[in-house]
Amino acid sequence: MDSFPEMDSFNLENASLNVSNNGATSLATPSSSTSSRYENQKRRDWNTFGQYLKNHRPPLSLSMCSGAHVLEFLRYLDQFGKTKVHTFNCPFYGLPNPPAPCPCPLRQAWGSLDALIGRLRAAFEENGGKPEANPFGTRAVRLYLREVRDLQSKARGISYEKKKRKRPLANQTPTFPVPPPPPPSAS
């Protein structure tokens, strides 16, 4: 896999990539400087992915980008991860709190990757991409995220369980709190 040293130092805080209908990318500055934290992170992620495409050998346009390129990008990001993921033959595999250090690799946490893909999916469409052509929403990317989640949960000995939404029962009537009685009047 190619290394992308220029990407590590790429940091344009006040710029974003815009995608035209023909797939060309251009730099533009945002119209307002009071963006939310989410919007700022999404812009930085979009810039990083744009730099990855530019540094790819051969360079890629966004219109030529596929789910396979997104997977390559996610694997590239793994080298900057901070989450210890125990290998199957590690003595601490499956232990939630290992008692000692081990040589297992640091990786990107599943939650971070999942959030990153969500931001990039949104940025792709905000920058003119069509939802049906979104490389961040491909089946391969979803399967990769599921595989990472399962691997990391097993390696840490913590099973991942999807949170279930509480649904109101249809037969129950809503209960409202009874208001306190009015204070006695001074007569």
Contacts in CASP RR format, 6 or more apart in sequence:
PFRMAT RR
TARGET T0000
AUTHOR 0000-0000-0000
METHOD contacts of the structure
MODEL  1
MDSFPEMDSFNLENASLNVSNNGATSLATPSSSTSSRYENQKRRDWNTFG
QYLKNHRPPLSLSMCSGAHVLEFLRYLDQFGKTKVHTFNCPFYGLPNPPA
PCPCPLRQAWGSLDALIGRLRAAFEENGGKPEANPFGTRAVRLYLREVRD
LQSKARGISYEKKKRKRPLANQTPTFPVPPPPPPSAS
1 72 0 8 1.000
1 75 0 8 1.000
1 76 0 8 1.000
2 55 0 8 1.000
2 56 0 8 1.000
2 57 0 8 1.000
4 51 0 8 1.000
4 52 0 8 1.000
4 55 0 8 1.000
4 56 0 8 1.000
4 76 0 8 1.000
6 51 0 8 1.000
6 55 0 8 1.000
7 48 0 8 1.000
7 51 0 8 1.000
7 52 0 8 1.000
7 55 0 8 1.000
10 47 0 8 1.000
10 48 0 8 1.000
10 51 0 8 1.000
11 44 0 8 1.000
12 27 0 8 1.000
12 47 0 8 1.000
13 44 0 8 1.000
14 29 0 8 1.000
14 30 0 8 1.000
14 33 0 8 1.000
15 27 0 8 1.000
15 28 0 8 1.000
15 29 0 8 1.000
15 30 0 8 1.000
15 43 0 8 1.000
15 47 0 8 1.000
16 27 0 8 1.000
16 28 0 8 1.000
16 29 0 8 1.000
16 30 0 8 1.000
16 43 0 8 1.000
16 46 0 8 1.000
16 47 0 8 1.000
16 127 0 8 1.000
17 25 0 8 1.000
17 26 0 8 1.000
17 27 0 8 1.000
17 28 0 8 1.000
17 46 0 8 1.000
17 47 0 8 1.000
17 50 0 8 1.000
17 127 0 8 1.000
18 25 0 8 1.000
18 26 0 8 1.000
18 27 0 8 1.000
18 28 0 8 1.000
18 127 0 8 1.000
18 128 0 8 1.000
19 25 0 8 1.000
19 62 0 8 1.000
19 63 0 8 1.000
19 124 0 8 1.000
19 127 0 8 1.000
19 128 0 8 1.000
19 129 0 8 1.000
20 26 0 8 1.000
21 128 0 8 1.000
22 63 0 8 1.000
23 61 0 8 1.000
23 62 0 8 1.000
23 63 0 8 1.000
24 61 0 8 1.000
25 50 0 8 1.000
25 53 0 8 1.000
25 61 0 8 1.000
25 62 0 8 1.000
30 43 0 8 1.000
35 43 0 8 1.000
38 119 0 8 1.000
41 119 0 8 1.000
42 119 0 8 1.000
42 120 0 8 1.000
42 122 0 8 1.000
42 123 0 8 1.000
43 123 0 8 1.000
45 116 0 8 1.000
45 119 0 8 1.000
45 120 0 8 1.000
45 123 0 8 1.000
46 119 0 8 1.000
46 120 0 8 1.000
46 123 0 8 1.000
46 127 0 8 1.000
49 73 0 8 1.000
49 120 0 8 1.000
50 62 0 8 1.000
52 73 0 8 1.000
52 76 0 8 1.000
53 59 0 8 1.000
53 60 0 8 1.000
53 61 0 8 1.000
53 62 0 8 1.000
53 65 0 8 1.000
53 69 0 8 1.000
56 69 0 8 1.000
60 69 0 8 1.000
62 124 0 8 1.000
62 129 0 8 1.000
63 133 0 8 1.000
65 135 0 8 1.000
66 135 0 8 1.000
66 138 0 8 1.000
67 135 0 8 1.000
67 136 0 8 1.000
67 137 0 8 1.000
67 138 0 8 1.000
67 140 0 8 1.000
67 141 0 8 1.000
68 140 0 8 1.000
69 135 0 8 1.000
70 117 0 8 1.000
70 120 0 8 1.000
70 135 0 8 1.000
70 136 0 8 1.000
70 138 0 8 1.000
70 140 0 8 1.000
70 141 0 8 1.000
71 140 0 8 1.000
71 141 0 8 1.000
71 144 0 8 1.000
74 108 0 8 1.000
74 113 0 8 1.000
74 116 0 8 1.000
74 117 0 8 1.000
74 141 0 8 1.000
74 144 0 8 1.000
77 108 0 8 1.000
77 113 0 8 1.000
77 116 0 8 1.000
78 105 0 8 1.000
78 107 0 8 1.000
78 108 0 8 1.000
80 108 0 8 1.000
81 106 0 8 1.000
81 107 0 8 1.000
81 108 0 8 1.000
81 109 0 8 1.000
81 112 0 8 1.000
82 106 0 8 1.000
82 109 0 8 1.000
83 106 0 8 1.000
83 107 0 8 1.000
83 108 0 8 1.000
83 109 0 8 1.000
83 112 0 8 1.000
83 152 0 8 1.000
84 98 0 8 1.000
84 102 0 8 1.000
84 104 0 8 1.000
84 105 0 8 1.000
84 106 0 8 1.000
84 107 0 8 1.000
85 104 0 8 1.000
85 105 0 8 1.000
85 106 0 8 1.000
85 107 0 8 1.000
85 151 0 8 1.000
85 152 0 8 1.000
85 155 0 8 1.000
85 156 0 8 1.000
86 92 0 8 1.000
86 93 0 8 1.000
86 94 0 8 1.000
86 95 0 8 1.000
86 98 0 8 1.000
86 102 0 8 1.000
86 104 0 8 1.000
86 155 0 8 1.000
86 156 0 8 1.000
87 93 0 8 1.000
87 104 0 8 1.000
87 105 0 8 1.000
87 155 0 8 1.000
90 102 0 8 1.000
90 104 0 8 1.000
91 102 0 8 1.000
92 98 0 8 1.000
92 99 0 8 1.000
92 100 0 8 1.000
92 102 0 8 1.000
92 104 0 8 1.000
93 154 0 8 1.000
93 155 0 8 1.000
94 154 0 8 1.000
94 155 0 8 1.000
94 156 0 8 1.000
94 157 0 8 1.000
95 156 0 8 1.000
95 157 0 8 1.000
96 156 0 8 1.000
96 157 0 8 1.000
96 158 0 8 1.000
107 152 0 8 1.000
109 152 0 8 1.000
110 145 0 8 1.000
110 148 0 8 1.000
110 149 0 8 1.000
110 152 0 8 1.000
110 153 0 8 1.000
111 149 0 8 1.000
113 145 0 8 1.000
113 148 0 8 1.000
114 145 0 8 1.000
114 149 0 8 1.000
117 136 0 8 1.000
117 137 0 8 1.000
117 141 0 8 1.000
117 145 0 8 1.000
118 136 0 8 1.000
120 136 0 8 1.000
121 134 0 8 1.000
121 136 0 8 1.000
121 137 0 8 1.000
124 134 0 8 1.000
124 135 0 8 1.000
124 136 0 8 1.000
125 131 0 8 1.000
125 134 0 8 1.000
135 141 0 8 1.000
149 160 0 8 1.000
150 160 0 8 1.000
153 159 0 8 1.000
153 160 0 8 1.000
END
